[in-house]
Amino acid sequence: MSGSSNSDSPPPMENGFSTSRSDNNLEDDSASVLINGKIRRYYPPSMSYPDDEAGKPDRKLKLEWIYGYHAKENSSNLFVLSSGEIAYAVASVVVLYKYIRNKDKDRDSVKDKEDTQRLYLGHTEEVTSMALNPTNKSIASAQMAGKENKAHIRVWDCKTLTTLNVIGVGFFDSGILSINFSQQSNGSFLCVMDNAEKHVLSIWDWQKERMVAKTTTSNLAVKAACFYKYNDTILITYGQQHVYFWKLFWDPVRDKEGRIMRDKRSGLFVGDIPNEVCSLAFSAKGDVLTGDSSGTITVWSPDVEYIFSINLDLSETMKNAHKHPVSSLYMLMDNTLMTGGGLEIRAWDSINGYRPANARVLPEATGYVRTIIPQNNTSADGRLYIGTSKGYVLDGSLQDKFRFLIQGHSEEIWAIAPHPNESAFFTTSFDKMKPGCCLSADLKGRQVAAGTQTGNIEILNAHNGMHVASIDVSKYRIDCISFSPDSTMIAVGSHDGLLHILDAQDGGQGYSPSRPLKGHPTFVTHIDWSGDSKYIQSTDGQYNMINWDIEKKLRISDPRVLRDADWHIYSCTTGYPVIGPWTNMENGTQLNAVHRSNYRDFLLTGDSRGRVRLYKYPCAATKPEYRGVKLYSNDVTAANFLYDDMNVITSGGSSPVLALWAVVDAFVSS
């Protein structure tokens, strides 16, 4: 269906696309398109596509499920609602996850037998910070600034998912580091720390969408800002080598805008100043507790004028409380202080001078503690949720074992392989001992092949994950991999631009590489096999497309030879059937992922601006219409139809999380 050759004297372009027919060569019926600043020429099939027109598809994508959790190092990202749902942000979505306990043990007595997710979809860029209103009725979530959308804060109803107010559009040009509701007034105000060079602290009456006051805070890195729990006129900011206390002077009747002044008598360290103050909590007595990068927890006690000084007696108990930075502090309703640092969780009795009460060390595989929250704020049962640096949410207590509640990757996901005949898929990431860069499942569903950063191919049993074979292919990273449709070969593209063909031995129990094929000037990104396993088309990092005769182990120089090839899967980001999406790309924007539906009626694309688009297939028309969604703020790293085309799975952005979409009727309301 496609081939390519580069033209030094291209035909005239209109909207990035043109067809070419020379008077001297009536067979030159190629179409040209501008891709990444260079004109490419592709040949249509001999018989024109009957359905190749630029109309919108009659299907659209509806987000159904988010796999995984991402612990944001600089902000709170895990909350428990009064409904029992767990709230956390992933990419541009806030997930409200309802975990059904004991559903497997006693299914007949459990009313809701399956876990559920409700998804707040009001954001257009990735969420950077969240806060739960003390009333437990609303959530504030802040999004980053993107190429197409401004940073702002949205306050929305936890029950209905209805947006109540939108705050700060055009004000937070540098992005938003943290947001927190006021406590004394039951969440009437929001304090916001932006990401500007001088870190502007602002206070908002969010129900009136009105800014009350603002001030610059520090040129040093700031981690977060919050209200003092017992007085809304006192605020605290903390981060690199500081914890600052601030006072708000504002008369809502008389003053149009208030003033925020730093109290320089408060927040003075005694002795060494920690490199970073990492976490903060409040005691029932009104003390402020901070955890720092040295593993120490410091107690700041106020006097009658609300001047906060270090309580040396109480602080001495928790000096070097952890061997790692104190990433999380939480005061339970029974006045037990829970602290997390590295793999360790500790409990302290605040009633008795912060005497150590209990401790638990997590397995190394879980990652470091990022967030500690109680499962029930109205109960002292000691059950906790723990968010970790490796993308897990753990369920348990210091008295019992912790179990995995939410699991996922901790590093970016660059490869998804759909199962060939089940509603399942395989993923790989850079977070394992042998970081995975690419994946492929054989057509029989028996094996999965993973390419690694070290140039190896790992063959695994698709049913149980057991290791089958390891093949040394290259000294360079493996960037793409694909089983042949007859499952007798594996094509491998390495970072040095070589294409390797591995022949199956002993029914797939081993694979032997042949002489690599040379042709690509840079790393190979995508590989497609013809349905008869005789030919390959491959693309590279410069968007060159090359056709190969695999039986002869030769490059096919004339792209017209395979213009009518029947490609088993179409995942190459260039070629005649995918010209259309390129004509919708802005300058500097690239297609990262392409996948044709198995019934060959739709084309799925993911680009470098985080957009996922659904087109009709084939799609060679200029400026074709599409139905799009935007979940990420940067690269879509993978996008695939599952085996029956009923669902799509995508990954991308800075969050190592997968999104499952349903392919639904575009004319039926969600």
Number of C-alpha atoms within 10 A of each C-alpha: 21 26 29 25 19 14 12 9 7 15 18 11 14 13 11 19 24 18 17 18 13 11 8 7 8 9 11 14 17 21 21 27 29 20 23 17 9 13 19 27 26 27 26 21 18 11 8 8 14 7 12 16 17 19 15 15 19 16 19 21 21 17 18 16 18 22 15 20 28 27 24 21 14 18 19 25 24 25 23 21 23 15 12 15 20 18 23 22 26 27 29 25 23 24 22 24 21 19 18 16 13 11 16 11 9 10 12 10 10 14 9 14 16 14 11 16 18 19 18 19 16 16 22 22 27 27 26 26 25 28 22 23 23 16 13 16 15 22 25 25 27 28 27 25 23 17 9 9 15 20 26 23 27 20 24 20 17 23 13 11 17 14 17 14 15 18 22 19 14 12 12 22 17 17 20 25 23 25 28 25 27 24 20 16 13 13 19 18 24 24 26 27 27 25 20 17 13 15 21 19 25 19 25 20 16 24 14 12 12 14 19 24 19 20 18 16 20 19 12 14 16 26 20 27 25 24 25 21 20 16 15 20 15 21 24 19 21 26 23 19 19 21 20 21 25 20 18 18 16 16 12 10 6 8 11 11 14 18 14 22 17 16 16 12 12 19 18 16 15 9 6 7 14 18 13 21 29 27 28 26 19 19 21 15 12 15 21 21 21 23 30 29 23 21 23 23 27 27 26 25 20 17 9 6 6 16 15 22 20 20 14 13 10 19 20 16 18 20 14 19 23 24 14 18 24 30 26 25 26 22 23 20 16 16 18 22 24 23 26 30 27 21 21 19 24 20 21 21 17 19 14 10 14 19 16 17 13 13 16 17 13 17 11 10 9 18 17 25 27 30 27 25 20 24 24 18 15 11 12 14 12 18 18 19 25 26 29 24 21 23 25 28 28 22 19 18 19 16 11 11 11 19 13 13 15 16 17 17 23 23 20 19 27 23 24 24 25 22 22 18 12 11 14 12 17 15 21 23 21 18 15 11 7 16 17 26 25 29 28 25 27 23 16 13 16 16 24 24 24 28 29 25 20 17 19 20 25 19 25 20 16 20 10 9 11 11 13 16 15 16 16 12 23 20 13 18 22 30 27 26 28 26 25 26 21 12 20 16 21 23 22 27 32 26 21 18 23 22 24 20 25 20 17 16 12 7 9 16 13 15 21 14 17 13 11 18 17 13 17 21 13 17 22 28 27 27 26 24 26 18 16 13 20 15 24 23 28 27 25 24 16 15 23 22 27 22 25 22 15 17 9 9 15 14 17 18 13 13 20 24 14 23 20 15 19 15 20 17 18 25 25 24 27 28 28 25 25 26 28 27 29 25 20 16 19 10 10 10 15 19 24 21 23 25 23 26 22 17 10 14 15 20 26 25 25 30 25 21 25 23 19 25 21 25 27 27 23 23 26 26 20 20 19 21 20 21 17 15 16 20 25 27 26 20 22 27 21 24 28 27 27 22 19 14 18 14 19 24 22 25 29 28 23 18 24 25 24 24 19 20 19 18 19 16 14 15 9 8 6 7
